[in-house]
Amino acid sequence: MSVRYRCRHCEVEIGTLPFDADDTIRKLHIFELGEADDYVEKDQHGQTTVHCICEQCEDSLRQYPDYHALNKWIQ
Ligand SMILES: [Zn+2]
């Protein structure tokens, strides 16, 4: 099962890993992002989704850091 990367802010799909890298993802991201469970989600079909941030949202955060507290500001 592949691993999907999705932006946690605008929900755009950033990319897909064509193999099940669930354990690797958790090890990779746990130090960088904090609690892996907040970012890595596995659904009932075994599909793993990593909620990260896309370039566009990263730029917005850099420009408007006040919005950082908001989980979602792009409608
Ligand atoms: Zn985004």
N, CA, C, O and the ligand as a Tripos MOL2 file, in Angstrom:
@<TRIPOS>MOLECULE
protein
  301   299    76     0     0
PROTEIN
NO_CHARGES

@<TRIPOS>ATOM
      1 N           0.8450   -1.2020    0.0000 N.3       1 MET1
      2 CA          0.0000    0.0000    0.0000 C.3       1 MET1
      3 C           0.8780    1.2480    0.0000 C.2       1 MET1
      4 O           1.8460    1.3400    0.7540 O.2       1 MET1
      5 N           0.5290    2.1930   -0.8460 N.am      2 SER2
      6 CA          1.3300    3.4010   -0.9770 C.3       2 SER2
      7 C           1.0910    4.3660    0.1820 C.2       2 SER2
      8 O           0.1560    4.2030    0.9660 O.2       2 SER2
      9 N           1.9380    5.3520    0.2690 N.am      3 VAL3
     10 CA          1.8220    6.3850    1.2810 C.3       3 VAL3
     11 C           1.5580    7.7100    0.5870 C.2       3 VAL3
     12 O           2.3150    8.1250   -0.2900 O.2       3 VAL3
     13 N           0.4850    8.3660    0.9830 N.am      4 ARG4
     14 CA          0.1360    9.6450    0.3720 C.3       4 ARG4
     15 C           0.6090   10.7970    1.2370 C.2       4 ARG4
     16 O           0.5400   10.7490    2.4650 O.2       4 ARG4
     17 N           1.0880   11.8290    0.5720 N.am      5 TYR5
     18 CA          1.4240   13.0690    1.2590 C.3       5 TYR5
     19 C           0.3820   14.1050    0.8840 C.2       5 TYR5
     20 O           0.1500   14.3930   -0.2900 O.2       5 TYR5
     21 N          -0.2330   14.6500    1.9070 N.am      6 ARG6
     22 CA         -1.2980   15.6130    1.6760 C.3       6 ARG6
     23 C          -1.0530   16.8350    2.5490 C.2       6 ARG6
     24 O          -0.6020   16.7120    3.6880 O.2       6 ARG6
     25 N          -1.3490   18.0130    2.0120 N.am      7 CYS7
     26 CA         -1.1650   19.2370    2.7900 C.3       7 CYS7
     27 C          -2.2460   19.3140    3.8740 C.2       7 CYS7
     28 O          -3.4360   19.1740    3.5910 O.2       7 CYS7
     29 N          -1.8140   19.5380    5.1090 N.am      8 ARG8
     30 CA         -2.7760   19.5710    6.2160 C.3       8 ARG8
     31 C          -3.5800   20.8710    6.2140 C.2       8 ARG8
     32 O          -4.5660   20.9860    6.9430 O.2       8 ARG8
     33 N          -3.1790   21.8300    5.4210 N.am      9 HIS9
     34 CA         -3.8630   23.1260    5.4010 C.3       9 HIS9
     35 C          -4.8540   23.2240    4.2460 C.2       9 HIS9
     36 O          -6.0280   23.5250    4.4620 O.2       9 HIS9
     37 N          -4.3900   22.9740    3.0200 N.am     10 CYS10
     38 CA         -5.2830   23.1400    1.8660 C.3      10 CYS10
     39 C          -5.6760   21.7840    1.2700 C.2      10 CYS10
     40 O          -6.4460   21.7240    0.3110 O.2      10 CYS10
     41 N          -5.1470   20.6970    1.8410 N.am     11 GLU11
     42 CA         -5.5130   19.3310    1.4610 C.3      11 GLU11
     43 C          -5.1490   18.9590    0.0280 C.2      11 GLU11
     44 O          -5.6920   18.0000   -0.5200 O.2      11 GLU11
     45 N          -4.2430   19.7010   -0.5750 N.am     12 VAL12
     46 CA         -3.7610   19.3350   -1.8900 C.3      12 VAL12
     47 C          -2.8670   18.0990   -1.7440 C.2      12 VAL12
     48 O          -2.1660   17.9500   -0.7430 O.2      12 VAL12
     49 N          -2.8960   17.2290   -2.7340 N.am     13 GLU13
     50 CA         -2.0440   16.0590   -2.6630 C.3      13 GLU13
     51 C          -0.6540   16.4240   -3.1620 C.2      13 GLU13
     52 O          -0.4930   16.8640   -4.3000 O.2      13 GLU13
     53 N           0.3320   16.2450   -2.3260 N.am     14 ILE14
     54 CA          1.6980   16.6680   -2.6470 C.3      14 ILE14
     55 C           2.4330   15.5730   -3.4070 C.2      14 ILE14
     56 O           3.1680   15.8490   -4.3540 O.2      14 ILE14
     57 N           2.2310   14.3350   -2.9880 N.am     15 GLY15
     58 CA          2.9240   13.2500   -3.6620 C.3      15 GLY15
     59 C           2.5820   11.9130   -3.0480 C.2      15 GLY15
     60 O           1.8730   11.8390   -2.0440 O.2      15 GLY15
     61 N           3.0910   10.8570   -3.6560 N.am     16 THR16
     62 CA          2.8100    9.5130   -3.1980 C.3      16 THR16
     63 C           4.0850    8.6830   -3.2040 C.2      16 THR16
     64 O           4.8710    8.7370   -4.1510 O.2      16 THR16
     65 N           4.2800    7.9240   -2.1480 N.am     17 LEU17
     66 CA          5.3600    6.9440   -2.1400 C.3      17 LEU17
     67 C           4.7620    5.6170   -2.5920 C.2      17 LEU17
     68 O           3.7670    5.1690   -2.0210 O.2      17 LEU17
     69 N           5.3400    4.9850   -3.5930 N.am     18 PRO18
     70 CA          4.7210    3.7960   -4.1860 C.3      18 PRO18
     71 C           4.9670    2.5100   -3.3950 C.2      18 PRO18
     72 O           4.9580    1.4190   -3.9640 O.2      18 PRO18
     73 N           5.1840    2.6370   -2.0970 N.am     19 PHE19
     74 CA          5.3820    1.4360   -1.2830 C.3      19 PHE19
     75 C           4.9480    1.7520    0.1370 C.2      19 PHE19
     76 O           4.7990    2.9170    0.5060 O.2      19 PHE19
     77 N           4.7500    0.7280    0.9160 N.am     20 ASP20
     78 CA          4.3100    0.9210    2.2900 C.3      20 ASP20
     79 C           5.5100    1.2720    3.1600 C.2      20 ASP20
     80 O           6.3150    0.4110    3.5140 O.2      20 ASP20
     81 N           5.6100    2.5310    3.4890 N.am     21 ALA21
     82 CA          6.7640    2.9980    4.2600 C.3      21 ALA21
     83 C           6.3130    3.5390    5.6120 C.2      21 ALA21
     84 O           6.9340    4.4400    6.1750 O.2      21 ALA21
     85 N           5.2350    2.9810    6.1160 N.am     22 ASP22
     86 CA          4.6300    3.4840    7.3440 C.3      22 ASP22
     87 C           5.6460    3.6400    8.4810 C.2      22 ASP22
     88 O           5.7400    4.7000    9.1000 O.2      22 ASP22
     89 N           6.3990    2.5750    8.7460 N.am     23 ASP23
     90 CA          7.3760    2.6200    9.8340 C.3      23 ASP23
     91 C           8.4680    3.6440    9.5570 C.2      23 ASP23
     92 O           8.8820    4.4010   10.4350 O.2      23 ASP23
     93 N           8.9220    3.6410    8.3040 N.am     24 THR24
     94 CA          9.9690    4.5820    7.9030 C.3      24 THR24
     95 C           9.4920    6.0130    8.0660 C.2      24 THR24
     96 O          10.2120    6.8650    8.5870 O.2      24 THR24
     97 N           8.2570    6.2710    7.6100 N.am     25 ILE25
     98 CA          7.6730    7.6070    7.7080 C.3      25 ILE25
     99 C           7.6430    8.0640    9.1670 C.2      25 ILE25
    100 O           8.0240    9.1910    9.4850 O.2      25 ILE25
    101 N           7.1900    7.1840   10.0310 N.am     26 ARG26
    102 CA          7.0980    7.5460   11.4480 C.3      26 ARG26
    103 C           8.4670    7.8810   12.0280 C.2      26 ARG26
    104 O           8.6220    8.8480   12.7740 O.2      26 ARG26
    105 N           9.4490    7.0700   11.6760 N.am     27 LYS27
    106 CA         10.8060    7.3230   12.1860 C.3      27 LYS27
    107 C          11.3650    8.6090   11.6020 C.2      27 LYS27
    108 O          12.0510    9.3790   12.2740 O.2      27 LYS27
    109 N          11.0490    8.8160   10.3280 N.am     28 LEU28
    110 CA         11.5740    9.9740    9.6050 C.3      28 LEU28
    111 C          11.0080   11.2780   10.1480 C.2      28 LEU28
    112 O          11.7220   12.2720   10.2720 O.2      28 LEU28
    113 N           9.7330   11.2650   10.4670 N.am     29 HIS29
    114 CA          9.0480   12.5160   10.7850 C.3      29 HIS29
    115 C           8.8990   12.7820   12.2670 C.2      29 HIS29
    116 O           8.5290   13.8880   12.6610 O.2      29 HIS29
    117 N           9.1810   11.7870   13.0990 N.am     30 ILE30
    118 CA          8.8470   11.9350   14.5060 C.3      30 ILE30
    119 C           9.6330   13.0630   15.1710 C.2      30 ILE30
    120 O           9.1080   13.7640   16.0360 O.2      30 ILE30
    121 N          10.8870   13.2340   14.7680 N.am     31 PHE31
    122 CA         11.6870   14.2790   15.4030 C.3      31 PHE31
    123 C          11.4260   15.6390   14.7730 C.2      31 PHE31
    124 O          11.4720   16.6780   15.4300 O.2      31 PHE31
    125 N          11.1510   15.5910   13.4790 N.am     32 GLU32
    126 CA         10.9540   16.8110   12.7230 C.3      32 GLU32
    127 C           9.6190   17.4740   13.0680 C.2      32 GLU32
    128 O           9.5410   18.6980   13.1740 O.2      32 GLU32
    129 N           8.6040   16.6920   13.2360 N.am     33 LEU33
    130 CA          7.2570   17.2480   13.3540 C.3      33 LEU33
    131 C           6.6060   17.0520   14.7120 C.2      33 LEU33
    132 O           5.5230   17.5830   14.9570 O.2      33 LEU33
    133 N           7.2370   16.3100   15.5900 N.am     34 GLY34
    134 CA          6.6260   16.0860   16.8880 C.3      34 GLY34
    135 C           5.9190   14.7430   16.9260 C.2      34 GLY34
    136 O           6.4870   13.7230   16.5340 O.2      34 GLY34
    137 N           4.6750   14.7440   17.4000 N.am     35 GLU35
    138 CA          3.9230   13.5110   17.5280 C.3      35 GLU35
    139 C           3.5530   12.9370   16.1680 C.2      35 GLU35
    140 O           2.7930   13.5500   15.4180 O.2      35 GLU35
    141 N           4.0790   11.7790   15.8530 N.am     36 ALA36
    142 CA          3.8180   11.1760   14.5420 C.3      36 ALA36
    143 C           2.3240   10.9110   14.3360 C.2      36 ALA36
    144 O           1.8240   11.0160   13.2160 O.2      36 ALA36
    145 N           1.6210   10.5740   15.3990 N.am     37 ASP37
    146 CA          0.2010   10.2440   15.2650 C.3      37 ASP37
    147 C          -0.6400   11.4390   14.8340 C.2      37 ASP37
    148 O          -1.7260   11.2750   14.2780 O.2      37 ASP37
    149 N          -0.1360   12.6330   15.0910 N.am     38 ASP38
    150 CA         -0.8500   13.8280   14.6550 C.3      38 ASP38
    151 C          -0.7410   14.0210   13.1440 C.2      38 ASP38
    152 O          -1.5570   14.7120   12.5340 O.2      38 ASP38
    153 N           0.2540   13.4150   12.5670 N.am     39 TYR39
    154 CA          0.5530   13.6770   11.1620 C.3      39 TYR39
    155 C           0.3430   12.4640   10.2650 C.2      39 TYR39
    156 O           0.0380   12.5970    9.0800 O.2      39 TYR39
    157 N           0.5100   11.2800   10.8460 N.am     40 VAL40
    158 CA          0.4100   10.0640   10.0540 C.3      40 VAL40
    159 C          -0.9100    9.3690   10.3800 C.2      40 VAL40
    160 O          -1.2030    9.0660   11.5370 O.2      40 VAL40
    161 N          -1.6870    9.1280    9.3510 N.am     41 GLU41
    162 CA         -3.0060    8.5480    9.5240 C.3      41 GLU41
    163 C          -3.1270    7.2990    8.6680 C.2      41 GLU41
    164 O          -2.7460    7.3000    7.4980 O.2      41 GLU41
    165 N          -3.6570    6.2380    9.2510 N.am     42 LYS42
    166 CA         -3.8590    5.0170    8.4830 C.3      42 LYS42
    167 C          -5.3450    4.6710    8.5380 C.2      42 LYS42
    168 O          -5.9210    4.5200    9.6150 O.2      42 LYS42
    169 N          -5.9520    4.5500    7.3690 N.am     43 ASP43
    170 CA         -7.3860    4.2750    7.3600 C.3      43 ASP43
    171 C          -7.6660    2.7660    7.3660 C.2      43 ASP43
    172 O          -6.7520    1.9440    7.4390 O.2      43 ASP43
    173 N          -8.9390    2.4380    7.2870 N.am     44 GLN44
    174 CA         -9.3360    1.0360    7.4160 C.3      44 GLN44
    175 C          -8.8980    0.1770    6.2400 C.2      44 GLN44
    176 O          -8.8850   -1.0500    6.3310 O.2      44 GLN44
    177 N          -8.5380    0.8240    5.1350 N.am     45 HIS45
    178 CA         -8.0670    0.0900    3.9660 C.3      45 HIS45
    179 C          -6.5530   -0.0980    3.9870 C.2      45 HIS45
    180 O          -5.9870   -0.7200    3.0870 O.2      45 HIS45
    181 N          -5.9030    0.4360    5.0100 N.am     46 GLY46
    182 CA         -4.4540    0.3290    5.0970 C.3      46 GLY46
    183 C          -3.7360    1.4340    4.3690 C.2      46 GLY46
    184 O          -2.5120    1.4100    4.2330 O.2      46 GLY46
    185 N          -4.5060    2.4180    3.8940 N.am     47 GLN47
    186 CA         -3.9120    3.5620    3.2080 C.3      47 GLN47
    187 C          -3.3080    4.5170    4.2290 C.2      47 GLN47
    188 O          -3.9970    5.0050    5.1250 O.2      47 GLN47
    189 N          -2.0270    4.7740    4.0830 N.am     48 THR48
    190 CA         -1.3580    5.7140    4.9780 C.3      48 THR48
    191 C          -1.3150    7.0920    4.3490 C.2      48 THR48
    192 O          -0.9160    7.2420    3.1940 O.2      48 THR48
    193 N          -1.7240    8.0980    5.1050 N.am     49 THR49
    194 CA         -1.6670    9.4760    4.6420 C.3      49 THR49
    195 C          -0.8220   10.2840    5.6120 C.2      49 THR49
    196 O          -1.0480   10.2520    6.8220 O.2      49 THR49
    197 N           0.1470   11.0050    5.0780 N.am     50 VAL50
    198 CA          0.9730   11.8840    5.8970 C.3      50 VAL50
    199 C           0.4960   13.3080    5.6700 C.2      50 VAL50
    200 O           0.4960   13.8030    4.5430 O.2      50 VAL50
    201 N           0.0920   13.9570    6.7420 N.am     51 HIS51
    202 CA         -0.3730   15.3310    6.6380 C.3      51 HIS51
    203 C           0.7930   16.2640    6.8840 C.2      51 HIS51
    204 O           1.2540   16.4200    8.0140 O.2      51 HIS51
    205 N           1.2590   16.8760    5.8220 N.am     52 CYS52
    206 CA          2.3700   17.8110    5.9660 C.3      52 CYS52
    207 C           1.9630   19.1550    5.3780 C.2      52 CYS52
    208 O           0.7920   19.5290    5.4430 O.2      52 CYS52
    209 N           2.9010   19.8730    4.8150 N.am     53 ILE53
    210 CA          2.5750   21.2050    4.3070 C.3      53 ILE53
    211 C           3.1450   21.3750    2.9030 C.2      53 ILE53
    212 O           4.2880   21.0050    2.6330 O.2      53 ILE53
    213 N           2.3350   21.9410    2.0160 N.am     54 CYS54
    214 CA          2.7910   22.1490    0.6450 C.3      54 CYS54
    215 C           3.5790   23.4520    0.5420 C.2      54 CYS54
    216 O           3.5710   24.2700    1.4620 O.2      54 CYS54
    217 N           4.2480   23.6290   -0.5700 N.am     55 GLU55
    218 CA          5.0920   24.8120   -0.7530 C.3      55 GLU55
    219 C           4.2970   26.0990   -0.6510 C.2      55 GLU55
    220 O           4.7500   27.0870   -0.0730 O.2      55 GLU55
    221 N           3.0960   26.0680   -1.2280 N.am     56 GLN56
    222 CA          2.2560   27.2600   -1.2450 C.3      56 GLN56
    223 C           1.8990   27.7110    0.1670 C.2      56 GLN56
    224 O           1.9900   28.8930    0.4980 O.2      56 GLN56
    225 N           1.4940   26.7550    0.9880 N.am     57 CYS57
    226 CA          1.1180   27.0790    2.3670 C.3      57 CYS57
    227 C           2.3480   27.4680    3.1780 C.2      57 CYS57
    228 O           2.2760   28.3250    4.0580 O.2      57 CYS57
    229 N           3.4710   26.8360    2.8780 N.am     58 GLU58
    230 CA          4.6980   27.1810    3.5820 C.3      58 GLU58
    231 C           5.0690   28.6380    3.3050 C.2      58 GLU58
    232 O           5.4820   29.3710    4.2040 O.2      58 GLU58
    233 N           4.9140   29.0370    2.0560 N.am     59 ASP59
    234 CA          5.1850   30.4250    1.6890 C.3      59 ASP59
    235 C           4.2370   31.3670    2.4100 C.2      59 ASP59
    236 O           4.6520   32.4140    2.9050 O.2      59 ASP59
    237 N           2.9630   30.9970    2.4690 N.am     60 SER60
    238 CA          1.9710   31.8250    3.1430 C.3      60 SER60
    239 C           2.3100   31.9720    4.6190 C.2      60 SER60
    240 O           2.1860   33.0560    5.1890 O.2      60 SER60
    241 N           2.7410   30.8700    5.2360 N.am     61 LEU61
    242 CA          3.0990   30.9110    6.6510 C.3      61 LEU61
    243 C           4.2860   31.8330    6.8770 C.2      61 LEU61
    244 O           4.3650   32.5390    7.8830 O.2      61 LEU61
    245 N           5.2020   31.8110    5.9260 N.am     62 ARG62
    246 CA          6.3890   32.6450    6.0490 C.3      62 ARG62
    247 C           6.0020   34.1230    5.9150 C.2      62 ARG62
    248 O           6.5340   34.9860    6.6130 O.2      62 ARG62
    249 N           5.0630   34.3900    5.0000 N.am     63 GLN63
    250 CA          4.6300   35.7620    4.7700 C.3      63 GLN63
    251 C           3.7030   36.2720    5.8590 C.2      63 GLN63
    252 O           3.7730   37.4300    6.2710 O.2      63 GLN63
    253 N           2.8290   35.3750    6.3160 N.am     64 TYR64
    254 CA          1.8370   35.7680    7.3120 C.3      64 TYR64
    255 C           1.9040   34.8350    8.5150 C.2      64 TYR64
    256 O           1.0240   33.9930    8.6950 O.2      64 TYR64
    257 N           2.9360   34.9770    9.3360 N.am     65 PRO65
    258 CA          3.1200   34.0520   10.4580 C.3      65 PRO65
    259 C           1.9760   34.0900   11.4700 C.2      65 PRO65
    260 O           1.8060   33.1540   12.2510 O.2      65 PRO65
    261 N           1.1860   35.1740   11.4580 N.am     66 ASP66
    262 CA          0.0520   35.2670   12.3800 C.3      66 ASP66
    263 C          -0.9890   34.1890   12.1240 C.2      66 ASP66
    264 O          -1.7560   33.8200   13.0140 O.2      66 ASP66
    265 N          -1.0030   33.6910   10.8930 N.am     67 TYR67
    266 CA         -1.9900   32.6810   10.5430 C.3      67 TYR67
    267 C          -1.5550   31.2900   10.9760 C.2      67 TYR67
    268 O          -2.2930   30.3200   10.8030 O.2      67 TYR67
    269 N          -0.3770   31.1980   11.5280 N.am     68 HIS68
    270 CA          0.1690   29.8930   11.8790 C.3      68 HIS68
    271 C          -0.7420   29.1460   12.8450 C.2      68 HIS68
    272 O          -0.8280   27.9190   12.7980 O.2      68 HIS68
    273 N          -1.4130   29.8740   13.7080 N.am     69 ALA69
    274 CA         -2.2730   29.2440   14.7100 C.3      69 ALA69
    275 C          -3.5160   28.6180   14.0860 C.2      69 ALA69
    276 O          -4.1190   27.7090   14.6560 O.2      69 ALA69
    277 N          -3.8860   29.1080   12.9260 N.am     70 LEU70
    278 CA         -5.0700   28.5770   12.2720 C.3      70 LEU70
    279 C          -4.7410   27.2960   11.5270 C.2      70 LEU70
    280 O          -3.7710   27.2410   10.7710 O.2      70 LEU70
    281 N          -5.5280   26.2950   11.7350 N.am     71 ASN71
    282 CA         -5.2960   25.0240   11.0510 C.3      71 ASN71
    283 C          -5.6300   25.1530    9.5710 C.2      71 ASN71
    284 O          -4.9990   24.5210    8.7230 O.2      71 ASN71
    285 N          -6.6220   25.9730    9.2720 N.am     72 LYS72
    286 CA         -7.1130   26.0760    7.9130 C.3      72 LYS72
    287 C          -7.5970   27.4910    7.6430 C.2      72 LYS72
    288 O          -8.5350   27.9720    8.2800 O.2      72 LYS72
    289 N          -6.9600   28.1390    6.7100 N.am     73 TRP73
    290 CA         -7.4050   29.4880    6.4090 C.3      73 TRP73
    291 C          -7.7160   29.6690    4.9330 C.2      73 TRP73
    292 O          -8.2060   30.7170    4.5150 O.2      73 TRP73
    293 N          -7.4270   28.6420    4.1500 N.am     74 ILE74
    294 CA         -7.7440   28.7290    2.7310 C.3      74 ILE74
    295 C          -9.0280   27.9350    2.4910 C.2      74 ILE74
    296 O          -9.0840   26.7330    2.7490 O.2      74 ILE74
    297 N         -10.0240   28.6030    2.0110 N.am     75 GLN75
    298 CA        -11.3020   27.9290    1.7840 C.3      75 GLN75
    299 C         -11.4900   27.5810    0.3210 C.2      75 GLN75
    300 O         -12.5140   27.0080   -0.0510 O.2      75 GLN75
    301 ZN         -1.2270   23.6090    1.2460 Zn       76 ZN76
@<TRIPOS>BOND
     1     1     2 1
     2     2     3 1
     3     3     4 2
     4     3     5 am
     5     5     6 1
     6     6     7 1
     7     7     8 2
     8     7     9 am
     9     9    10 1
    10    10    11 1
    11    11    12 2
    12    11    13 am
    13    13    14 1
    14    14    15 1
    15    15    16 2
    16    15    17 am
    17    17    18 1
    18    18    19 1
    19    19    20 2
    20    19    21 am
    21    21    22 1
    22    22    23 1
    23    23    24 2
    24    23    25 am
    25    25    26 1
    26    26    27 1
    27    27    28 2
    28    27    29 am
    29    29    30 1
    30    30    31 1
    31    31    32 2
    32    31    33 am
    33    33    34 1
    34    34    35 1
    35    35    36 2
    36    35    37 am
    37    37    38 1
    38    38    39 1
    39    39    40 2
    40    39    41 am
    41    41    42 1
    42    42    43 1
    43    43    44 2
    44    43    45 am
    45    45    46 1
    46    46    47 1
    47    47    48 2
    48    47    49 am
    49    49    50 1
    50    50    51 1
    51    51    52 2
    52    51    53 am
    53    53    54 1
    54    54    55 1
    55    55    56 2
    56    55    57 am
    57    57    58 1
    58    58    59 1
    59    59    60 2
    60    59    61 am
    61    61    62 1
    62    62    63 1
    63    63    64 2
    64    63    65 am
    65    65    66 1
    66    66    67 1
    67    67    68 2
    68    67    69 am
    69    69    70 1
    70    70    71 1
    71    71    72 2
    72    71    73 am
    73    73    74 1
    74    74    75 1
    75    75    76 2
    76    75    77 am
    77    77    78 1
    78    78    79 1
    79    79    80 2
    80    79    81 am
    81    81    82 1
    82    82    83 1
    83    83    84 2
    84    83    85 am
    85    85    86 1
    86    86    87 1
    87    87    88 2
    88    87    89 am
    89    89    90 1
    90    90    91 1
    91    91    92 2
    92    91    93 am
    93    93    94 1
    94    94    95 1
    95    95    96 2
    96    95    97 am
    97    97    98 1
    98    98    99 1
    99    99   100 2
   100    99   101 am
   101   101   102 1
   102   102   103 1
   103   103   104 2
   104   103   105 am
   105   105   106 1
   106   106   107 1
   107   107   108 2
   108   107   109 am
   109   109   110 1
   110   110   111 1
   111   111   112 2
   112   111   113 am
   113   113   114 1
   114   114   115 1
   115   115   116 2
   116   115   117 am
   117   117   118 1
   118   118   119 1
   119   119   120 2
   120   119   121 am
   121   121   122 1
   122   122   123 1
   123   123   124 2
   124   123   125 am
   125   125   126 1
   126   126   127 1
   127   127   128 2
   128   127   129 am
   129   129   130 1
   130   130   131 1
   131   131   132 2
   132   131   133 am
   133   133   134 1
   134   134   135 1
   135   135   136 2
   136   135   137 am
   137   137   138 1
   138   138   139 1
   139   139   140 2
   140   139   141 am
   141   141   142 1
   142   142   143 1
   143   143   144 2
   144   143   145 am
   145   145   146 1
   146   146   147 1
   147   147   148 2
   148   147   149 am
   149   149   150 1
   150   150   151 1
   151   151   152 2
   152   151   153 am
   153   153   154 1
   154   154   155 1
   155   155   156 2
   156   155   157 am
   157   157   158 1
   158   158   159 1
   159   159   160 2
   160   159   161 am
   161   161   162 1
   162   162   163 1
   163   163   164 2
   164   163   165 am
   165   165   166 1
   166   166   167 1
   167   167   168 2
   168   167   169 am
   169   169   170 1
   170   170   171 1
   171   171   172 2
   172   171   173 am
   173   173   174 1
   174   174   175 1
   175   175   176 2
   176   175   177 am
   177   177   178 1
   178   178   179 1
   179   179   180 2
   180   179   181 am
   181   181   182 1
   182   182   183 1
   183   183   184 2
   184   183   185 am
   185   185   186 1
   186   186   187 1
   187   187   188 2
   188   187   189 am
   189   189   190 1
   190   190   191 1
   191   191   192 2
   192   191   193 am
   193   193   194 1
   194   194   195 1
   195   195   196 2
   196   195   197 am
   197   197   198 1
   198   198   199 1
   199   199   200 2
   200   199   201 am
   201   201   202 1
   202   202   203 1
   203   203   204 2
   204   203   205 am
   205   205   206 1
   206   206   207 1
   207   207   208 2
   208   207   209 am
   209   209   210 1
   210   210   211 1
   211   211   212 2
   212   211   213 am
   213   213   214 1
   214   214   215 1
   215   215   216 2
   216   215   217 am
   217   217   218 1
   218   218   219 1
   219   219   220 2
   220   219   221 am
   221   221   222 1
   222   222   223 1
   223   223   224 2
   224   223   225 am
   225   225   226 1
   226   226   227 1
   227   227   228 2
   228   227   229 am
   229   229   230 1
   230   230   231 1
   231   231   232 2
   232   231   233 am
   233   233   234 1
   234   234   235 1
   235   235   236 2
   236   235   237 am
   237   237   238 1
   238   238   239 1
   239   239   240 2
   240   239   241 am
   241   241   242 1
   242   242   243 1
   243   243   244 2
   244   243   245 am
   245   245   246 1
   246   246   247 1
   247   247   248 2
   248   247   249 am
   249   249   250 1
   250   250   251 1
   251   251   252 2
   252   251   253 am
   253   253   254 1
   254   254   255 1
   255   255   256 2
   256   255   257 am
   257   257   258 1
   258   258   259 1
   259   259   260 2
   260   259   261 am
   261   261   262 1
   262   262   263 1
   263   263   264 2
   264   263   265 am
   265   265   266 1
   266   266   267 1
   267   267   268 2
   268   267   269 am
   269   269   270 1
   270   270   271 1
   271   271   272 2
   272   271   273 am
   273   273   274 1
   274   274   275 1
   275   275   276 2
   276   275   277 am
   277   277   278 1
   278   278   279 1
   279   279   280 2
   280   279   281 am
   281   281   282 1
   282   282   283 1
   283   283   284 2
   284   283   285 am
   285   285   286 1
   286   286   287 1
   287   287   288 2
   288   287   289 am
   289   289   290 1
   290   290   291 1
   291   291   292 2
   292   291   293 am
   293   293   294 1
   294   294   295 1
   295   295   296 2
   296   295   297 am
   297   297   298 1
   298   298   299 1
   299   299   300 2
@<TRIPOS>SUBSTRUCTURE
     1 MET1         2 RESIDUE 1 A MET
     2 SER2         6 RESIDUE 1 A SER
     3 VAL3        10 RESIDUE 1 A VAL
     4 ARG4        14 RESIDUE 1 A ARG
     5 TYR5        18 RESIDUE 1 A TYR
     6 ARG6        22 RESIDUE 1 A ARG
     7 CYS7        26 RESIDUE 1 A CYS
     8 ARG8        30 RESIDUE 1 A ARG
     9 HIS9        34 RESIDUE 1 A HIS
    10 CYS10       38 RESIDUE 1 A CYS
    11 GLU11       42 RESIDUE 1 A GLU
    12 VAL12       46 RESIDUE 1 A VAL
    13 GLU13       50 RESIDUE 1 A GLU
    14 ILE14       54 RESIDUE 1 A ILE
    15 GLY15       58 RESIDUE 1 A GLY
    16 THR16       62 RESIDUE 1 A THR
    17 LEU17       66 RESIDUE 1 A LEU
    18 PRO18       70 RESIDUE 1 A PRO
    19 PHE19       74 RESIDUE 1 A PHE
    20 ASP20       78 RESIDUE 1 A ASP
    21 ALA21       82 RESIDUE 1 A ALA
    22 ASP22       86 RESIDUE 1 A ASP
    23 ASP23       90 RESIDUE 1 A ASP
    24 THR24       94 RESIDUE 1 A THR
    25 ILE25       98 RESIDUE 1 A ILE
    26 ARG26      102 RESIDUE 1 A ARG
    27 LYS27      106 RESIDUE 1 A LYS
    28 LEU28      110 RESIDUE 1 A LEU
    29 HIS29      114 RESIDUE 1 A HIS
    30 ILE30      118 RESIDUE 1 A ILE
    31 PHE31      122 RESIDUE 1 A PHE
    32 GLU32      126 RESIDUE 1 A GLU
    33 LEU33      130 RESIDUE 1 A LEU
    34 GLY34      134 RESIDUE 1 A GLY
    35 GLU35      138 RESIDUE 1 A GLU
    36 ALA36      142 RESIDUE 1 A ALA
    37 ASP37      146 RESIDUE 1 A ASP
    38 ASP38      150 RESIDUE 1 A ASP
    39 TYR39      154 RESIDUE 1 A TYR
    40 VAL40      158 RESIDUE 1 A VAL
    41 GLU41      162 RESIDUE 1 A GLU
    42 LYS42      166 RESIDUE 1 A LYS
    43 ASP43      170 RESIDUE 1 A ASP
    44 GLN44      174 RESIDUE 1 A GLN
    45 HIS45      178 RESIDUE 1 A HIS
    46 GLY46      182 RESIDUE 1 A GLY
    47 GLN47      186 RESIDUE 1 A GLN
    48 THR48      190 RESIDUE 1 A THR
    49 THR49      194 RESIDUE 1 A THR
    50 VAL50      198 RESIDUE 1 A VAL
    51 HIS51      202 RESIDUE 1 A HIS
    52 CYS52      206 RESIDUE 1 A CYS
    53 ILE53      210 RESIDUE 1 A ILE
    54 CYS54      214 RESIDUE 1 A CYS
    55 GLU55      218 RESIDUE 1 A GLU
    56 GLN56      222 RESIDUE 1 A GLN
    57 CYS57      226 RESIDUE 1 A CYS
    58 GLU58      230 RESIDUE 1 A GLU
    59 ASP59      234 RESIDUE 1 A ASP
    60 SER60      238 RESIDUE 1 A SER
    61 LEU61      242 RESIDUE 1 A LEU
    62 ARG62      246 RESIDUE 1 A ARG
    63 GLN63      250 RESIDUE 1 A GLN
    64 TYR64      254 RESIDUE 1 A TYR
    65 PRO65      258 RESIDUE 1 A PRO
    66 ASP66      262 RESIDUE 1 A ASP
    67 TYR67      266 RESIDUE 1 A TYR
    68 HIS68      270 RESIDUE 1 A HIS
    69 ALA69      274 RESIDUE 1 A ALA
    70 LEU70      278 RESIDUE 1 A LEU
    71 ASN71      282 RESIDUE 1 A ASN
    72 LYS72      286 RESIDUE 1 A LYS
    73 TRP73      290 RESIDUE 1 A TRP
    74 ILE74      294 RESIDUE 1 A ILE
    75 GLN75      298 RESIDUE 1 A GLN
    76 ZN76       301 GROUP 0 **** ****
